[in-house]
Amino acid sequence: MATTHSILGIDASTKPAFVLLEFNPLKNEIPLVVHKQQEIFKERGLSLGSKIAELALDVISNHSVDNVVIEGYAQRGNYIIQSVEHGTILRYFLTQEYGLDFWYSIPPKSVKMYLTGNGNAQKQNMLKEVYKRFHFDTDSDDIADAYAVSLVGLGMEGHTFNLPKSHTRALAKLSKEFKH
């Protein structure tokens, strides 16, 4: 049995971000960041969705990844259309083209609730919490989101890193909905 577990968190927005965490449950320490990446592309729409999928598959090909956790769709005006395009292409490639059936999609409000205790938290609160609780320093709110998404994946597996109950209650519904 492997002693470490790795989870890739993906924020598949218009500035996609990826964070791969490695965690040793026997040590129960803050997860190690194995890989972090953010790309900004000129492409939009379906072309951008394909680029996001290519990047995700590249990370998976070059690292040992046990689970993939994708930030779900945010409902902000026209952004929802782009988000669905990117997410659909990513999910298609993960499942059909690459044969992966070990991914979860987590609603943004659940990610925010888990990390901050507030499902409507602002981006700056997410940045502050990943630094304050996990000593993860980034200026990119997309990378902070991908980091938080990875943490939710670990939380769904029972590794909550002493977060308050007000935060971890976000997992109760998710654990029932997204179990594979």
BABABA-259359 format. One record per residue (C-alpha): x, y, z; residue number from 0. Coordinates in steps of 0.001 Angstrom, whole numbers, plus 500000, padded with zeros to 6 digits. Layout:
// residues N
X, Y, Z, NUM;
...
END
This chain:
// residues 180
500000, 500000, 500000, 0;
501340, 503432, 499045, 1;
502082, 505730, 501938, 2;
501378, 508909, 499981, 3;
498251, 510031, 498207, 4;
498186, 512669, 495476, 5;
495320, 514859, 494361, 6;
495274, 517229, 491403, 7;
493060, 520286, 491894, 8;
491954, 522127, 488774, 9;
490437, 525575, 488364, 10;
489317, 525356, 484718, 11;
488596, 529067, 484344, 12;
489749, 531427, 481603, 13;
493140, 531455, 483418, 14;
493374, 527742, 484253, 15;
495322, 526684, 487314, 16;
496535, 523287, 488506, 17;
497847, 522275, 491925, 18;
499022, 518751, 492692, 19;
499225, 517917, 496391, 20;
500901, 514910, 497912, 21;
499787, 513819, 501351, 22;
501054, 511133, 503706, 23;
498150, 510095, 505985, 24;
500563, 508425, 508397, 25;
502222, 511771, 509128, 26;
499061, 513934, 508909, 27;
501121, 517000, 507985, 28;
500190, 519842, 505659, 29;
500184, 518434, 502112, 30;
503263, 518966, 499983, 31;
502787, 520958, 496780, 32;
504322, 518755, 494081, 33;
503252, 520847, 491096, 34;
501563, 524203, 490548, 35;
500913, 525853, 487247, 36;
498813, 528590, 485744, 37;
498550, 529397, 482080, 38;
497074, 532359, 480262, 39;
496014, 531676, 476692, 40;
494857, 533796, 473789, 41;
492403, 531066, 472806, 42;
488799, 531206, 473959, 43;
485804, 528876, 473826, 44;
486324, 525300, 472715, 45;
489985, 525907, 471830, 46;
490693, 527035, 475383, 47;
488812, 524009, 476731, 48;
491090, 521758, 474666, 49;
494198, 523541, 475992, 50;
492996, 523067, 479584, 51;
492404, 519355, 478950, 52;
495868, 518995, 477359, 53;
497518, 520643, 480376, 54;
495616, 518441, 482817, 55;
496548, 515292, 480937, 56;
500163, 516458, 480781, 57;
500297, 516850, 484566, 58;
498654, 513426, 485012, 59;
501107, 511836, 482560, 60;
504143, 513295, 484308, 61;
503131, 512712, 487927, 62;
501544, 510015, 490010, 63;
497938, 511211, 490454, 64;
495412, 509272, 492537, 65;
492420, 511608, 492140, 66;
491456, 514687, 490168, 67;
489179, 517327, 491686, 68;
487748, 520038, 489447, 69;
486180, 523261, 490658, 70;
482584, 523184, 489431, 71;
480707, 525820, 487525, 72;
480303, 529374, 488841, 73;
477139, 531111, 487718, 74;
478336, 534594, 486786, 75;
476650, 535991, 483667, 76;
478205, 534911, 480377, 77;
481057, 533295, 482273, 78;
478881, 530214, 482870, 79;
478872, 529433, 479132, 80;
482679, 529505, 478923, 81;
482963, 527550, 482138, 82;
480659, 524804, 480853, 83;
482582, 524625, 477564, 84;
485927, 524229, 479340, 85;
484571, 521836, 481941, 86;
482800, 519615, 479425, 87;
485892, 519221, 477267, 88;
488072, 518561, 480320, 89;
485667, 515959, 481720, 90;
485334, 514319, 478301, 91;
489098, 513919, 477920, 92;
489572, 512725, 481494, 93;
486871, 510085, 481142, 94;
486760, 509056, 477476, 95;
490110, 509796, 475951, 96;
492339, 509105, 478924, 97;
490209, 506449, 480609, 98;
490191, 508194, 483977, 99;
487189, 507633, 486172, 100;
488564, 509071, 489374, 101;
487566, 512710, 489251, 102;
485144, 514805, 491245, 103;
483518, 518147, 490458, 104;
483077, 520412, 493480, 105;
480746, 523457, 493466, 106;
482626, 526722, 494106, 107;
480440, 527552, 497137, 108;
481423, 524236, 498735, 109;
485108, 524957, 498134, 110;
484729, 528400, 499738, 111;
482738, 527002, 502680, 112;
485328, 524308, 503307, 113;
488292, 526667, 503309, 114;
486818, 529839, 504835, 115;
483583, 528793, 506543, 116;
481658, 531096, 504188, 117;
480242, 529841, 500886, 118;
480167, 533410, 499567, 119;
483761, 534280, 500485, 120;
485610, 536727, 498258, 121;
488757, 535801, 496324, 122;
491021, 537695, 498752, 123;
489606, 535593, 501624, 124;
490595, 532418, 499790, 125;
494145, 533726, 499293, 126;
494355, 534662, 502969, 127;
493066, 531285, 504211, 128;
495387, 529111, 502099, 129;
498288, 531103, 503492, 130;
497077, 531343, 507106, 131;
496032, 527703, 507514, 132;
498399, 525909, 505134, 133;
501336, 528313, 504632, 134;
500733, 528248, 500879, 135;
501712, 531614, 499425, 136;
500412, 532701, 496031, 137;
499233, 535925, 494443, 138;
496947, 534065, 492034, 139;
493377, 533546, 493159, 140;
493050, 530790, 490547, 141;
495997, 528868, 492020, 142;
494534, 529428, 495501, 143;
491247, 527967, 494223, 144;
493015, 524942, 492701, 145;
494850, 524423, 496004, 146;
491570, 524634, 497937, 147;
489892, 522223, 495494, 148;
492694, 519704, 496160, 149;
492153, 520138, 499908, 150;
488437, 519426, 499479, 151;
489399, 516200, 497704, 152;
491567, 515211, 500656, 153;
488773, 516265, 503019, 154;
486326, 513968, 501225, 155;
488740, 511153, 502058, 156;
488711, 512082, 505748, 157;
491779, 514337, 505939, 158;
490466, 517668, 507244, 159;
493622, 519129, 508819, 160;
491858, 520306, 511986, 161;
489609, 522734, 510132, 162;
486683, 523929, 512273, 163;
483380, 522062, 512076, 164;
481814, 525160, 510508, 165;
484138, 524529, 507541, 166;
484005, 520756, 507303, 167;
480210, 520639, 507228, 168;
480594, 521448, 503517, 169;
481867, 517876, 503106, 170;
478720, 516164, 504421, 171;
476678, 516749, 501277, 172;
479644, 516298, 498945, 173;
480656, 512936, 500388, 174;
477186, 511568, 499637, 175;
476914, 513128, 496171, 176;
480339, 512483, 494745, 177;
481452, 509094, 496042, 178;
482671, 506784, 493297, 179;
END
